[in-house]
Amino acid sequence: MLDNCVIKSIMKKILIGCLILITACRPAADAPTPAPALFPTSTPAPTLQPATPTLAPTSTPEPSPTPFPRSFTNEFDSGITGWVLLQAGNDSVPSFKSENSSLALQMDSPFTWVYVLYGPHDYADVRIDAQFINRGGSPASIGLICRYGESEGWFEYNVSTDGSYNVLYGDWLAAGIAEYLPILSGSSKLIQPSGTSQEAGLTCSGTTLELYVDQQLIRRVDVTRYELTEGKIGLTASSFENTPVSAAFDWVRVSAP
């Protein structure tokens, strides 16, 4: 007889396969609606006027705002500026806020995928680590994103409360509708059940992804075929059939691989 972990793993594979099949079978629209552009790629150049000589004293310029860093550790003590929320699946809008020095996400609808992306920078080779906890007893997955592009797709590494993990290639078919291609799946005794705080890590370097749980490497993945070279990083959480799901990220660290 199959144990519960194997049964759940099979059910999850069937679910992902069904989602991909359902998405693929959608009737073709005349013109697919692209996902909204959230991160402008350029700013219009200002019109330059000829300089006019003057002898009047000039005022001291105001200091420029502190730019968003490329490498950082964010403990969410001072809000969530720079982060953008996206979702796929159910139309119900999840809760997304900085709360008690953590980034709190709550999903009250089943089969909802939530993405919190760091907007200021794109990364080619990068490492993302995060400490997280699933506060509710409902099965859920929490993970990390790298090389996210609105039109090119992204990689996501998900850790589930049943002890399993997977790597997916995601791509937007339309606003709020994503297609997921499973790259691999497995299980690890390092993954803890709901209510336990732990760390996940993801390194995107060249054509290889490295997956970590509590700073221990559990898998290397060759992603050459997907040809994603750079993009944004982010965090993700998802609900399955049972809700609500309440997930919290205590901190996230972005560094060189």
C-alpha positions as CSV (number, residue, x, y, z in Angstrom):
1,M,0.0,0.0,0.0
2,L,1.3,3.5,-0.9
3,D,2.1,5.7,2.1
4,N,0.4,9.2,2.4
5,C,3.5,11.1,1.1
6,V,3.6,9.1,-2.1
7,I,-0.2,9.4,-2.6
8,K,0.0,13.2,-2.0
9,S,2.9,13.4,-4.5
10,I,0.9,11.5,-7.1
11,M,-2.1,13.7,-6.5
12,K,0.0,16.9,-6.9
13,K,1.5,15.6,-10.1
14,I,-2.0,14.8,-11.4
15,L,-3.1,18.3,-10.4
16,I,-0.2,20.1,-12.2
17,G,-0.8,17.9,-15.2
18,C,-4.5,18.7,-15.3
19,L,-3.8,22.4,-14.9
20,I,-1.5,22.3,-17.9
21,L,-4.0,20.3,-19.9
22,I,-6.8,22.6,-19.0
23,T,-4.7,25.6,-20.0
24,A,-3.6,24.0,-23.2
25,C,-7.3,23.2,-24.1
26,R,-8.6,26.8,-23.7
27,P,-10.1,28.1,-27.0
28,A,-7.7,30.4,-28.8
29,A,-8.7,34.0,-28.6
30,D,-8.2,36.4,-31.5
31,A,-5.5,38.2,-29.6
32,P,-4.2,36.9,-26.2
33,T,-4.3,39.4,-23.4
34,P,-0.7,39.9,-22.1
35,A,0.1,40.2,-18.5
36,P,0.1,43.8,-17.3
37,A,3.5,45.5,-17.5
38,L,4.5,46.2,-13.9
39,F,8.1,47.1,-14.3
40,P,8.7,49.8,-16.9
41,T,11.9,49.2,-18.8
42,S,12.7,52.8,-19.7
43,T,11.9,56.4,-18.8
44,P,11.3,59.0,-21.5
45,A,14.3,61.3,-21.9
46,P,13.7,64.9,-20.7
47,T,13.8,67.7,-23.2
48,L,17.0,69.7,-22.8
49,Q,17.0,73.5,-22.9
50,P,20.1,75.7,-23.7
51,A,21.9,76.6,-20.5
52,T,21.6,80.3,-19.5
53,P,24.6,81.9,-17.8
54,T,23.8,83.4,-14.4
55,L,25.7,84.9,-11.5
56,A,23.0,84.2,-9.0
57,P,24.0,81.7,-6.2
58,T,22.4,78.3,-6.6
59,S,20.7,76.4,-3.9
60,T,22.1,73.3,-2.4
61,P,20.6,70.3,-4.3
62,E,18.5,67.9,-2.3
63,P,20.1,64.5,-1.8
64,S,18.8,61.8,-4.1
65,P,16.6,59.1,-2.5
66,T,18.5,56.0,-1.4
67,P,18.5,53.6,-4.3
68,F,17.1,50.1,-3.9
69,P,20.1,47.7,-3.3
70,R,20.9,44.7,-5.4
71,S,22.2,42.6,-2.5
72,F,20.4,42.9,0.8
73,T,18.7,41.2,3.8
74,N,15.1,42.4,4.3
75,E,13.5,41.6,7.7
76,F,10.4,43.6,6.7
77,D,10.7,45.9,9.7
78,S,10.1,49.0,7.5
79,G,7.4,48.0,5.1
80,I,7.3,46.3,1.7
81,T,8.4,49.2,-0.6
82,G,9.9,47.8,-3.8
83,W,7.8,44.6,-3.7
84,V,4.9,43.9,-6.1
85,L,2.1,41.4,-5.7
86,L,0.8,39.1,-8.5
87,Q,-1.5,36.2,-8.4
88,A,-2.8,33.3,-10.6
89,G,-5.8,31.0,-10.2
90,N,-8.7,32.2,-8.1
91,D,-9.9,35.8,-8.5
92,S,-10.1,36.3,-4.7
93,V,-7.5,38.9,-3.8
94,P,-5.1,37.6,-1.1
95,S,-3.9,39.6,1.9
96,F,-0.4,41.0,1.5
97,K,1.2,43.1,4.3
98,S,4.2,43.8,6.5
99,E,3.2,42.5,10.0
100,N,5.3,41.9,13.1
101,S,8.6,42.1,11.3
102,S,7.5,39.6,8.6
103,L,5.9,39.6,5.2
104,A,2.4,38.0,5.8
105,L,0.4,36.4,3.0
106,Q,-3.1,35.0,3.5
107,M,-5.2,33.1,0.9
108,D,-8.8,32.4,1.6
109,S,-9.5,30.7,-1.7
110,P,-8.4,27.3,-2.9
111,F,-5.9,26.7,-5.7
112,T,-4.4,30.2,-5.7
113,W,-0.8,31.0,-6.6
114,V,0.7,34.3,-5.1
115,Y,3.9,35.9,-6.3
116,V,5.7,38.8,-4.4
117,L,8.4,40.1,-6.8
118,Y,11.3,42.5,-6.1
119,G,10.8,45.1,-8.8
120,P,13.9,47.4,-8.8
121,H,16.5,45.0,-10.4
122,D,16.9,42.2,-12.8
123,Y,19.4,39.4,-12.0
124,A,21.3,36.9,-14.1
125,D,23.2,34.9,-11.4
126,V,21.8,35.2,-7.9
127,R,21.1,33.4,-4.7
128,I,17.9,33.9,-2.7
129,D,17.4,32.6,0.8
130,A,14.3,33.1,3.0
131,Q,13.0,32.0,6.4
132,F,9.3,31.1,6.3
133,I,6.5,29.5,8.2
134,N,3.1,28.2,7.3
135,R,1.0,29.4,10.2
136,G,-2.1,27.5,9.4
137,G,-2.7,23.7,9.4
138,S,-3.8,23.6,5.8
139,P,-1.5,22.0,3.3
140,A,0.4,24.6,1.3
141,S,3.6,25.3,-0.6
142,I,6.0,28.2,-0.1
143,G,8.9,29.0,-2.4
144,L,11.3,31.2,-4.3
145,I,11.4,32.8,-7.8
146,C,14.3,33.7,-10.1
147,R,14.7,35.1,-13.6
148,Y,11.1,36.3,-13.8
149,G,10.1,38.0,-17.0
150,E,6.6,39.2,-17.9
151,S,6.9,37.6,-21.4
152,E,9.8,35.1,-21.1
153,G,8.5,33.2,-18.0
154,W,10.3,32.3,-14.7
155,F,11.7,29.5,-12.5
156,E,10.1,28.7,-9.2
157,Y,11.2,26.3,-6.4
158,N,8.4,25.2,-4.1
159,V,8.6,23.5,-0.8
160,S,5.4,21.8,0.4
161,T,4.3,21.0,4.0
162,D,3.9,17.3,3.1
163,G,7.7,17.0,2.7
164,S,7.8,17.3,-1.1
165,Y,9.3,19.9,-3.4
166,N,9.2,20.8,-7.0
167,V,10.7,23.1,-9.7
168,L,8.4,24.6,-12.2
169,Y,8.8,26.8,-15.3
170,G,5.9,29.3,-15.3
171,D,4.6,31.5,-18.1
172,W,1.7,33.9,-18.4
173,L,-0.9,33.0,-21.0
174,A,-3.0,36.1,-20.1
175,A,-3.5,38.4,-17.1
176,G,-4.0,36.1,-14.1
177,I,-3.7,32.9,-16.1
178,A,-0.4,31.0,-15.8
179,E,0.8,27.9,-17.4
180,Y,3.2,25.6,-15.4
181,L,5.6,23.1,-16.8
182,P,7.0,20.7,-14.2
183,I,10.8,20.4,-14.4
184,L,11.3,18.0,-11.5
185,S,9.8,16.9,-8.2
186,G,11.1,15.0,-5.1
187,S,10.8,14.8,-1.3
188,S,13.2,15.5,1.5
189,K,13.2,14.6,5.2
190,L,14.6,18.1,5.9
191,I,11.2,19.7,4.9
192,Q,9.1,20.4,8.0
193,P,5.3,20.3,8.4
194,S,3.1,23.3,9.0
195,G,3.8,25.4,12.0
196,T,7.6,25.0,11.9
197,S,9.9,27.8,10.9
198,Q,12.7,26.9,8.4
199,E,14.8,28.2,5.5
200,A,14.7,27.6,1.8
201,G,17.4,28.7,-0.7
202,L,17.7,28.9,-4.4
203,T,20.8,29.6,-6.5
204,C,20.4,30.5,-10.2
205,S,23.8,30.4,-11.8
206,G,24.4,29.9,-15.5
207,T,22.3,27.0,-16.7
208,T,22.0,25.4,-13.2
209,L,19.6,25.8,-10.3
210,E,20.6,24.7,-6.8
211,L,18.0,23.9,-4.2
212,Y,18.5,24.2,-0.5
213,V,16.6,23.4,2.7
214,D,18.1,24.8,5.9
215,Q,21.3,25.7,4.2
216,Q,21.8,22.1,2.9
217,L,22.0,21.4,-0.8
218,I,19.3,18.9,-1.8
219,R,19.4,19.0,-5.6
220,R,21.1,20.5,-8.7
221,V,19.0,21.1,-11.8
222,D,20.1,21.7,-15.4
223,V,17.8,24.2,-17.0
224,T,19.7,24.8,-20.3
225,R,16.6,24.1,-22.5
226,Y,14.5,27.0,-21.0
227,E,17.0,29.7,-22.1
228,L,16.1,32.1,-19.3
229,T,19.2,34.3,-18.7
230,E,18.0,37.0,-16.3
231,G,15.0,38.5,-14.6
232,K,13.5,39.5,-11.2
233,I,13.6,37.5,-8.0
234,G,10.7,36.9,-5.7
235,L,8.7,34.9,-3.2
236,T,5.8,32.6,-3.8
237,A,3.0,30.8,-1.8
238,S,0.1,28.7,-2.9
239,S,-3.0,27.1,-1.5
240,F,-4.4,23.7,-2.4
241,E,-7.9,22.5,-1.8
242,N,-8.1,23.5,1.9
243,T,-8.1,27.1,3.1
244,P,-7.3,29.5,4.6
245,V,-3.5,29.4,4.1
246,S,-1.5,31.9,6.2
247,A,2.2,32.1,5.3
248,A,4.9,34.4,6.6
249,F,8.4,35.2,5.5
250,D,10.5,36.4,8.4
251,W,13.3,37.6,6.2
252,V,14.7,37.3,2.7
253,R,18.4,37.6,1.7
254,V,19.6,38.3,-1.9
255,S,23.3,37.8,-2.6
256,A,25.8,36.7,-5.3
257,P,25.8,32.9,-5.8
